[in-house]
Amino acid sequence: MRQRTRVQAGAGPGTSALVPARARRGQIARLAAIVLLAAACSPSSAASAPDPRTTTEPEPTAQSPAGQVAHEVVTVVRGLSNPWSLAWLPNGDMLVTEQSGRLRIVRDGELLAEAVQGVPEVVARGQGGLLDVALHPDFETNRLLYLSYARPREGGGASTGVVRGRLQDDALVGLEQIWVAQSAGRNHYGSRLAFDAEGYLYVTAGDRQVSARGGLAELSAHPSQDLSTHYGVVVRLHDDGRIPADNPFVGRDGALADIYSYGHRNPQGLAFHPETGDLWLNEHGPQGGDEVNLILPGRNYGWPVVGHGVNYGSGTRIHVDTNREGMEPPVHYWVPSIAPSGLLVYTGDRFEEWRGSMFVGGLAGQQLARLSLEGRTVTGEETLVRGMGRIRDVRQGPDGLIYLVFDSPGMIARLEPAGG
């Protein structure tokens, strides 16, 4: 089902009301179709660092980026149950993961009733379930599909896991377990997947919501600072799960050789810049302190020793500082939190003014953030698509449009240039 939805003309950035196109006719509908969404950035809500490789304190970004673009939101498909991610097959079909454990197919604009068979058993509880989906870079020849999920642990609970299988006749066959996180906890599975240009697979794993309390000694002993575990890490693997010989911690005593970076909290956005090859990640802070990070091999991103968030409810201090020698500062951060999920660096031709921008979905914020990039520096932010629901994922489609996965309500929508 495809339905066009639009922002009402005259609605402010904080009160945008989206309505079906059928509900408006004539001149009113025409006015509703075209709108410039106002920027929503202020020094108190977001900040950026001039160089992510330094340890200097990020400075607030006060200005909004140039190039605000008239656009409209088009509903592509409804009726999904807590969708988490999507990917396109070469034939134009969309694969969509549902957190409950189903992998769905959208074909010719319609959501098929039957789910893909052969998906692994998942722990669909809390933040767990069937999570990310990614195609092997050579999918057209090998038909390999990758899924991340909350994998049942012997004795109870779950860990982040990754499987791969071949997609044949709308079913997964030859399923292989290629990676399992050495971690346990309540939530914070991380679970994003991304392939680089050389075919290496990167996987995020969250800190499993392990409590962070105490002074420097106690925070430094948190599992996210422990290289012998998979709490709060990005791992780098061969496409079959083997560990690359040039990973940064290979041969280091007490360190897991698959770890690429560490000191993360709950990374739910991961993407390579298609033109520069830079690896970008966003992660949830606690109450405030959500981050965008440039991921470099072997680096420590500081959780929970440093950060910009505070304890939920009480607002009491967590970190010893906002930055510390030997720990990477964020390129951009949010206070208050938007609960970022999904990340896209746009390189399409349907929105020329947005080429090179980074797009980040917001769960608690129910928004889409556009960050303008100059090299590795965020130079501004504007808020798009406010108030439609919790945005779990952001993807660029084969048609050059920007697709949004809303986990609530369960739907996929896309941004199109206003007026066609």
N, C-alpha and C positions, 0 to 999 in steps of 0.2 A: 504494500500500500504506500502510495506516495502522496503526501499532502503538503501544500505550501502554507507556511506560517510566517507571520510578519510582525514587526514591531510597530505598535501604534504611533502614528505621527504625533509629535508633541510630547510623548512620554519622556520624562527625564531619565538619566542613566541609572538611577536607583529605583525607578518605578516602572520600567518597561513592561508592558503587557503584551503577550504574544497571543494572537487570535487566528483561527482558521480563515483562509482566504475566502471560503464560501460565505463567511459571515459578513463580508463587506462587498459592496457592489459599486460600480461606476467610479466617480471621482474619489469617494472615500477610500475605496480599495487601492486606487492608484497612489494616493498620498501615503497610504500605509505601507506600500511596497518599497518605498525609498526613504532611507533615513541614515543619517550619520550618527553613529553611537558616540556619545561623549566620552572623553577620556576619564579614567578613574584612578589617577595616580597622585599621591601626595607624599611629602617627605615622611609622614608618620606611618604610611601603609606599606612602603617598599623601599629598598635601597640597593645600590649596586657598587661593585668594586671595580676600580680602574684596571687592575691586572690580577687575575686569579692565581698567578704563580707567586705573588708576594704575600707577605704576612701583615700588610697594612690594613687598618680598619676600613671597611667599605663606607663610602660616603653616600648620603641619601640622594636619590634621583628625583628632582622636583618637576622636571618638564615632562610633557607628553610627547611621544614621537610624532614626527610629521607624517602625513599621508593617511589621515582618517579616510576610510573608504565606505561608500554606500554599498550595502549588501542586504541580503535577506536570508532567512533561515527556512530551509525546505525539509520537511519530514520525509525520510526515505522509507522507514519501516517501523511499525509499532508491534506491541504484543510480545516483547522479549521479557525474560525474567532475570533481572539484575545482570545485564550484559557487562562484560569486563573488557573485552578487546575485540578487534576485528582485523582481518587480512583478506586480500583479494587473490583469487586464483587467476591464472592466465586467461581463462575463458570468460572472465568478468564476474563470476560468482563471488559472493562475500561469505567468508567464514566468520562466525560470531561465537565467542565463548559466553556461556551463562554460568554464573557462580555456582548454581545448584549442581553442575556437573554435566551439562549438555553442550555439545558443539553443534551449532545450527548453521544452515545454509540459506542465504538469500539469493534467489535465482530469478532473473528477469524482473526484479523489483518486488518479488513475493517471498515471504518467509515460509519455507517448506515445513510441513507439519512434522515430518520425521527427522529426528536428530541423527547425526553421524554416529554410527556404531563403532565400538572398539575403543572408546575413550576410557582411561584408567579410572579406578575407584578414587573418589575424592572425599575429603573431610569438609563438607559444606556446612560449616559452623562458624559464627562470628565473622571474621574477615577472610576465612578460608573458603576453598572451593576450587573450581576450575577457573584459571586466571588468564595468563597471556597465551597468544598463539602467534607463531611466526613460520614462514616458509623458508626452506633451505634456499640459498642463493641459486642453486641449480635445480630448482623444483621441477621445471619443465621436463627435465630428463630423468630425475630420480624420484619425483613425487613425494619427497620427504617433508613431513610436517612436524613442528615442535610445539609442545604444550607445557606450560608450567602450572603447578597446582599444589594444593595442600595435600600432602601424601600421608596416609595413615602410618603411624609409628607402632612398632610392636610394644604392647603394654599400654597403648592409649596415646592420645595427642596426635600431632601432625608435624611434619617438616616440609619445607619448600622442596619440591621435586621437579625434574624435567624429564619428559619422555619424548621419543620421536617414533613415528611410524609412517607407512606409505598410504597415501590417500588413493583408494581404488573403489570406483562405483559407489561413491558417497559413504565409504567406510574406511576406518583405519585398520591396517593389517601389519603384522610383523612388529608390534610395539616393543620398544627397547627402553629400559630405564638408563639414562645416560648421566644423571647427576642427582644427588640427594644432599641437602644441607645437613651439616652436623650441628643441629640446633633444636631447641624445643621451647615452647612457650604458649602464650594465649593467642596473640594476633601478630600483626606486622610481618607478613610473609614476604614483602617486597614483590619479587616474582616477574619483573619485566625481562624481556628477551630482545637481543639485538645482534645482528651479524655485521662485522666490518667488511671492508672491501677485499680482504684476503681470505674471508670465509671463516674467521674465528667467531665463536659464539660467546656472548657476554650475558650474564645472568645476575640479577640483583636479589639479595636476600636481606630481609629486615632484621631488626634487633630483637624480635619476638616479644616486644613490650616488657623487657626486663627492666625493673625499677632502677632509677638513677638517683642515688642519695649520697650525701656526705661531702667531704672536702676533696682536695686534689688526689690524695692517695686512693680513696674509695672510688672516685669517678674514673681514675686511670686503670682501676682493676675491673671495670665494667666489661662484659664479654665483647662489646663492639671494639674494644681496644686490645683484644686478645687474638693474635694471629693463629692460634691453634684451634679456632672455632670458625663457624660461618655466621656469626651474629653481625648484622650490619655491614655486609661486604658486597663488592662486585667481583664475580669470578670470571675467568677467561678460559675457554675450553676449545679443543678441536671440535669439529661438528659431530663426532661420535662420542664425545665425553672425555677423551684423553687430554692430558695436561700438556700444554705447549712447553717446550724446553726453555724458552726465553721469558717465561713469566717472572715477575720481579722477585718472588720469594722462593723460587726453586733453589734447593740446596741449603736453605736457611733452617737451622735447628729450631724446632718448636713452632714452625709456621706451616700452614697448609699451602701446598704448592700451586693450587688453583686460584688463590686470591690475587686479585689485580689491584684493588683499592679497599680501604677499610675505614672504620670510624663513621659509618653512616647510621641513620636511625631507621627510616622506612622508605626506601627508594621506590616510587611508583611511576616514574617516567624515565625512559632511557632511549636515546636516539643518537645516531651519528649524523653529523652535518654532511649531507650528500656531496658537497663541493670541497670542503676543507678536510674532512675526515675526523674532525674533533668529536670526542664523545661527551655528550651532555647528559646530565642526570638531574631530576628533581626529587626531593624527599621531604616527608612530613617532619616538621618540628613538633614540639609539644603544644602548649598554648602560645602560639606565635613562633617565629623562627623557622618557618618553611624556607627551603633553600633551593637554588639552582647552582649546580656545581659543574665545573669543567673537570672531567675525570682523567687523571694522569697516572701512569703505572707506579705502584708502590706507595702512593701518597696516603696520608692519614687525614681524614676530613673532620675529626675532632669530637664527634659525639661520644659521650655526653660531657666531655671536659669543657668544651667551648660551645657557644651558640647564642642565639638571640631570643630563646623562648623561656617560659617560666612554668611552674607546676600548675596543672589544671585546677581550677576552682580557687585555690588559695592565692595564686599569683606569686608564690614564694620562689626564691632564686634556686636554680638548678646548677648552673655552670660556674666555674671559677672565673671566667672572663668571656668576652666575645671573640677573642683571638689569642693565639699562643704560638710561640716559635715551634716550628716543625709540624704545624697543623694548617691545612689549606683553608683559607677563608672562602665563603660563598661568593660567587660572582653576582648573585642577586638574592635577596631574602624578603620575606613578608612578615610584617607585624601590623595588625593581627593576621592570623593564619587564614589561608584559603583552602588548605588541605589539597595540595597539588597532586594530580594524577594524569598520566599521559603527557607526552612531549613530542613536538613536531618542529623541525626546522623547514620552513616552507620554501620550495624551489619551483613551484608551478608557474604557469603563465596566465592563469585566470585572474589573479590579483597581482598585477605587476608592482604596485606600490608596496606590497607585503613580501616581496621576494627577499629571502635572507632573514626574515623575522622568525622568532621562536614563539610557538603557541603552547600554552600550558593550561590544562583543564583544572577546574576547581570543584571539589566535592562539597565541603562545608560552605565555601564561597559561592557555589552555584553560578560559576562564571567561566568565561574563557579569557585568559590573559594573553595579550600580544606584547612581546618584548622585542624592541628593535635592537639589533646587534650591529656593532662595528668591530669586526675582527672577533676578539674574545671579550669585548666589553658590552654590557647592556647599557644603552644610552637613553632608554625611556620605556614607558609602559602605558598601555590603555586597556580598558576592560570592555569586552564584547559579550554578547549573549547572556546578559544578566537575568537570573531568576527563572530560567526554564527548567532547572533541575540539576541534579548532581552529575557533573561531567567526569566520567571515568577514563576516557581515552580520547586522543586526538590523532587523526591520521590524514595523510594526503592521498587522495584517490588517484587512480590511473587517468581520470579526467581532469586532473589539476585542481579539483575543488577540495575543500577542507571538511572532513567528516568528523562528527562528534558522537561518542557513545555515551548515552545518558543511562546510568544505572537506575536512576529513579527520576522520572518514569522510565520504564524499560523501552528505549527506542534509539534509533540512529537517525541523525539529521545531518545536513550539510549546509555550509555557507555558499551562496551563489552571488555573483555581482547583481546588484539591484537592477531590475528591469530586463533581466535576461542575460 
